[in-house]
Amino acid sequence: MNLDSKIPDGPISEKWDNHRFSSKLVNPANKRKYRIIVVGSGLAGGAAAATLGELGYNVDCFCYQDSPRRAHSIAAQGGINAAKNYQNDGDSIHRLFYDTVKGGDFRSREANVHRLAQISVNIIDQCVSQGVPFAREYGGLLANRSFGGAQVSRTFYARGQTGQQLLLGAYSALSRQISAGQVKMHTRHEMLDMVVVGGHAKGIITRNLANGETKAWTADAVLLCTGGYGNAYYLSTNAVGCNVTAAYRAYRHGAGFANPCYTQIHPTCIPVAGDHQSKLTLMSESLRNDGRVWVPNQATDCIKNPNDISEELRDYFLERKYPSFGNLAPRDISSRSAKEACDDGRGVGEGGRGVYLDFADAISRLGESTIRERYGNLFQMYERITGENAYKRPMRIYPAIHYTMGGLWVDYNLMTTVPGCFALGEANFSDHGANRLGASALMQGLSDGYFVIPYTIGNYLASTGAGALSPDGPEVKEALEGVRERVDQLTSTKGKRSSRSYHKELGQIMWEFAGMARNAKGLEKAIGDIQDLRDDFHKNLLVSGSNDSLNAELERAGRVRDFLEFGELLCRDALERKESCGGHFREEYQTAEGEATRDDENFAHAAVWEYKGEGKTPKRHTEELNFDNVKLAVRSYK
Ligand SMILES: Cc1cc2nc3c(=O)[nH]c(=O)nc-3n(C[C@H](O)[C@H](O)[C@H](O)COP(=O)(O)OP(=O)(O)OC[C@H]3O[C@@H](n4cnc5c(N)ncnc54)[C@H](O)[C@@H]3O)c2cc1C
């Protein structure tokens, strides 16, 4: 597997400009000869499809929801980072770059992160022009707040609905292109395989979820903007439909999968309430601007009403352990601290798996109306789910699976190891290393879609020339037949167990052995357990209904089948990474105080997995990461 990252020459601050200048161009008249498939219409896919359409390419855009507006991006709450330095508090492109590399525990590619920080400022301008209603100061300037892992305020937001507003902006741009005929939107179409001809991605196979029709689509390039794989854990803050299928199918066709073990566990989610829950709810990190995290000092106080526990009997553990960052310590660190407190028997709420997020101080300092103005919809959501009023009583929160830093390996051009197949947004292994900082996913998705791919795709297209395959070609037909067979397998097994029950069991294995803390013995067990579960799935699955009409059971079964393979890959990656970094905490590698111990000598690389065939062990490759602009150091937030 060739892992040439294609990082441009020159000083870090000039690499992107140099690259744009030396990239090949497709002239405006020729652009209309090319067809590009964009799978996904979230922030990454929506932005890419709209921009490529605007440039004059013919675009086919796919999503499995009934509207592009329902992509999971709509759920993003807290905000989007940009190094605008509107607060004059010391921010700069270099600081955002530095914070992101450090926040990712020095496991990301410097050149990509720097480009992201540079582009961040353009994103805000683009979105404001589209009419995104970012919060403003009294005088009309855009407002900012802080997110974890930063000591400046650089997060732009639209209450707790930033993703929704950004997605509406991208959707308006996309709609314009749909109406101009430049983008054809295919909703309720799920990509079930990729078509690779002569080593190049040339199309996809979809299933129409409304009527079951399977169909081949061909193009000059395929962009996968299909989001993250957090739902491998069953319970997560992701929308229930989020899945790994598109990325996993590309992996089976030769696209390297990078760092699958880098999953992000978000510290502020509503704790699990019972056995029948199918998803978890995030309480945005922005709340930690004003909320203080604590547990009682004594386990015996955990059952008391929190308002009856006096100050001196409380442990504000983040403020105590990380005084410089306090409640805004990064997610991986805050999550582990919450787990530690609960393991210590000081967790609150049912099952003792919860810590308090308390707004009493902020309310007495700023008044309830200010807190309502900042986070009103989040408090309302919390009350609807828990029945508790967080203005009067602290919220209860606990870490949950939230985001995935791993994904398809891409070079500087966002191209995977399959030429012509690109990955954008959360679907790629991205710029976040082993831990993503809050408010940086929206930034990356929009950067990839609006500003990176429109330049870099030209390099590929101009060197291969236009000419999509005929959908009737033999390779395309073969891929189509393969998908039909795989769909038939699901409905013809006629066993006894639902795909949901397999998914739930997989999630339990993943959470227990590849969750917040991992160790070799547990990961080995998880790999064996997942293999057994997968075997059982193939023998004992029951999918009711048929495959020629709307069938949500069938959709879920297909996604679970891929999770059952992918889960093993994730555990394998976690097993091989014999260090602790970011969201990947190996219990064998920690300091006496329980902090992560990185091994830069042996693991300062991205691990990239190559599919070797059914039942065969995948091969691990590495891309060395060089740190020329940020000094490798122990990550400290104390
Ligand atoms: C609750 C929550 C809150 C968050 N808040 C923030 C925040 O405040 N700030 C921040 O920076 N980040 C936040 N994030 C993370 C951020 O929302 C996501 O990382 C980001 O929106 C992902 O965008 P995307 O375009 O890559 O993918 P998505 O928005 O997930 O879009 C994926 C698209 O791919 C399509 N798709 C997937 N598979 C297929 C297939 N097989 N066939 C066809 N179509 C397919 C889907 O239909 C969809 O259109 C949050 C995440 C969660 C879960």
The ligand as a Tripos MOL2 file, in Angstrom:
@<TRIPOS>MOLECULE
LIG
   53    58     1     0     0
SMALL
NO_CHARGES

@<TRIPOS>ATOM
      1 C1        -24.8070   15.4200   19.0950 C.3       1 LIG1
      2 C2        -23.5930   15.9240   18.3870 C.ar      1 LIG1
      3 C3        -23.2120   17.2520   18.5050 C.ar      1 LIG1
      4 C4        -22.0890   17.7280   17.8600 C.ar      1 LIG1
      5 N1        -21.7340   19.0420   18.0040 N.ar      1 LIG1
      6 C5        -20.6430   19.4980   17.3670 C.ar      1 LIG1
      7 C6        -20.2530   20.8610   17.4930 C.ar      1 LIG1
      8 O1        -20.8870   21.6370   18.1810 O.2       1 LIG1
      9 N2        -19.1630   21.2780   16.8180 N.ar      1 LIG1
     10 C7        -18.4260   20.4470   16.0340 C.ar      1 LIG1
     11 O2        -17.4530   20.8810   15.4300 O.2       1 LIG1
     12 N3        -18.7920   19.1620   15.8710 N.ar      1 LIG1
     13 C8        -19.8730   18.6680   16.5160 C.ar      1 LIG1
     14 N4        -20.2250   17.3650   16.3610 N.ar      1 LIG1
     15 C9        -19.5420   16.5420   15.3560 C.3       1 LIG1
     16 C10       -20.0730   16.9030   13.9620 C.3       1 LIG1
     17 O3        -21.4500   17.1390   14.0370 O.3       1 LIG1
     18 C11       -19.8320   15.8090   12.9310 C.3       1 LIG1
     19 O4        -18.5200   15.3600   12.9970 O.3       1 LIG1
     20 C12       -20.0750   16.3530   11.5280 C.3       1 LIG1
     21 O5        -21.3240   16.9890   11.4450 O.3       1 LIG1
     22 C13       -19.9770   15.2550   10.4900 C.3       1 LIG1
     23 O6        -20.3040   15.8070    9.2420 O.3       1 LIG1
     24 P1        -20.1350   14.9510    7.9340 P.3       1 LIG1
     25 O7        -20.6090   15.7970    6.8050 O.co2     1 LIG1
     26 O8        -18.7790   14.3900    7.8560 O.co2     1 LIG1
     27 O9        -21.1190   13.6970    8.1400 O.3       1 LIG1
     28 P2        -22.7000   13.6200    8.4430 P.3       1 LIG1
     29 O10       -23.3050   14.9010    8.7980 O.co2     1 LIG1
     30 O11       -22.8550   12.4570    9.3640 O.co2     1 LIG1
     31 O12       -23.3170   13.2450    7.0520 O.3       1 LIG1
     32 C14       -23.1830   11.9630    6.5070 C.3       1 LIG1
     33 C15       -23.9360   11.9240    5.2090 C.3       1 LIG1
     34 O13       -23.6080   10.7240    4.5460 O.3       1 LIG1
     35 C16       -24.7840   10.0560    4.1330 C.3       1 LIG1
     36 N5        -24.4760    8.6350    4.1410 N.ar      1 LIG1
     37 C17       -23.8060    7.9080    5.0740 C.ar      1 LIG1
     38 N6        -23.6670    6.6410    4.6500 N.ar      1 LIG1
     39 C18       -24.2530    6.5630    3.4510 C.ar      1 LIG1
     40 C19       -24.4230    5.5090    2.5080 C.ar      1 LIG1
     41 N7        -23.9430    4.2990    2.7200 N.pl3     1 LIG1
     42 N8        -25.1070    5.7940    1.3870 N.ar      1 LIG1
     43 C20       -25.6030    7.0440    1.1410 C.ar      1 LIG1
     44 N9        -25.4340    8.0720    1.9780 N.ar      1 LIG1
     45 C21       -24.7670    7.8260    3.1130 C.ar      1 LIG1
     46 C22       -25.8470   10.4650    5.1140 C.3       1 LIG1
     47 O14       -27.1090   10.3150    4.5190 O.3       1 LIG1
     48 C23       -25.4560   11.9260    5.3490 C.3       1 LIG1
     49 O15       -26.0000   12.7160    4.3380 O.3       1 LIG1
     50 C24       -21.3360   16.8630   17.0400 C.ar      1 LIG1
     51 C25       -21.7030   15.5380   16.9170 C.ar      1 LIG1
     52 C26       -22.8090   15.0560   17.6150 C.ar      1 LIG1
     53 C27       -23.1130   13.5960   17.5300 C.3       1 LIG1
@<TRIPOS>BOND
     1     1     2 1
     2     2     3 ar
     3     2    52 ar
     4     3     4 ar
     5     4     5 ar
     6     4    50 ar
     7     5     6 ar
     8     6     7 ar
     9     6    13 1
    10     7     8 2
    11     7     9 ar
    12     9    10 ar
    13    10    11 2
    14    10    12 ar
    15    12    13 ar
    16    13    14 ar
    17    14    15 1
    18    14    50 ar
    19    15    16 1
    20    16    17 1
    21    16    18 1
    22    18    19 1
    23    18    20 1
    24    20    21 1
    25    20    22 1
    26    22    23 1
    27    23    24 1
    28    24    25 2
    29    24    26 1
    30    24    27 1
    31    27    28 1
    32    28    29 2
    33    28    30 1
    34    28    31 1
    35    31    32 1
    36    32    33 1
    37    33    34 1
    38    33    48 1
    39    34    35 1
    40    35    36 1
    41    35    46 1
    42    36    37 ar
    43    36    45 ar
    44    37    38 ar
    45    38    39 ar
    46    39    40 ar
    47    39    45 ar
    48    40    41 1
    49    40    42 ar
    50    42    43 ar
    51    43    44 ar
    52    44    45 ar
    53    46    47 1
    54    46    48 1
    55    48    49 1
    56    50    51 ar
    57    51    52 ar
    58    52    53 1
@<TRIPOS>SUBSTRUCTURE
     1 LIG1         1 GROUP 0 **** ****
